Amino acid sequence: MISVLVVDAQPLQRFGFRMLLESTPDTEIVGEAENGAEAVRWTTELHPDVVLMDIRVPGVDGIEATRRIVAAGGRSRILLTTFDVDRYALAALRAGASGFLLKNIRPEELLAGIRAVAAGDAVIAPALTRRLLDAFADRLGDDLCGPVREDPRLDSLTGREREILVAIGHGLTNGEIAQRFTLAESTVKTHVGRVLAKIGARDRVQAVILAYDLRLTRPI
């Protein structure tokens, strides 16, 4: 059973999420919150598997709430909801969110996203991640220019693992990586898992952020 904390300022939105999650055999709502401060408090007390949180909740917003929840070191993973991929998206990913879902997606897509996050995956597809970061490249400015930055996390990677990290940064799926390097998908999956562990990334989204931060990946 996947436990979910729903965080949204709109009662009707919370009601809709509740109706959907309570009608699904493998999900349950363990709490609701109207703002980010409540989200942090309830996450600490309830330890939900997934925090489904509106990025624009009042007071402590979804980004700061995400940052605080992740910093606390709990097992709860953050899935942010929004009506559009806006200018706050990159900051939220940096804060430790496991991905984004638009509020107008189909119910089955929302449930699939919650299950993916609960299983330790990111719900932003690699190609969408690439487009998202490219869309915000102008906000990063000249920081993306220059040589690759030195970082101890890169030193821990083998040559192949570094290639895999670059490929992740370019938004390639496991299948596309397998094709590029003539590897079995199962082998790629193993490599990806090792890369995430070595660089300390919670999920694939955070690996893409690191690839951009260290200038391994540049906007296309």
FENRA-V295572 format. One line per field, one symbol per residue. ss: DSSP state (2 for helix, 1 for strand, 0 for the rest). psi: psi as a letter, one per 20 degrees, with the letter a starting at -180 (. if undefined). burial: b if it has 24 or more other ideal C-beta (glycine too) atoms within 12 Angstrom, else e. A space follows every 50 residues. Layout:
BEGIN
ss->???
psi->???
burial->???
END
This chain:
BEGIN
ss->01111110002222222222220000111111101222222222220001 11110001000222222222200000111111000000222222200001 11000022222222222200000002222222222022222222000000 02222000222222222220000222222220002222222222222220 00022222222220000000
psi->poppppopiohhghgggggghijphjqqpirqqirhghggghghhhlqgp oopphkqrcorhghgggggghijripqpoqqriqnaiigghhhhijqiaq pqijrqghhgghggggghijrqioqghhgghghhhjhhhhbihirrrpqp phhhhiqrgghghggggghjkqrhghggggjlqqhhggggggghggghik phahghhggghghjkhpqq.
burial->ebbbbbbbbeeebbeebbebbeeeeebbbbbbbbbbebbbebbbebebbb bbbbbbbeebbbbbbbbbbbeeeeebbbbbbbeebeebbbbbbbbbbbbb bbbeeeeeebbbbbbbbbebbbbbbbebbbebbbebeeeeeeebeeeeee eebbeebeeebbbbbbbbbbbbebeebeeeeeeeeeebeebbeebbebbe bbbbbbbbbbbbbbebbbbe
END
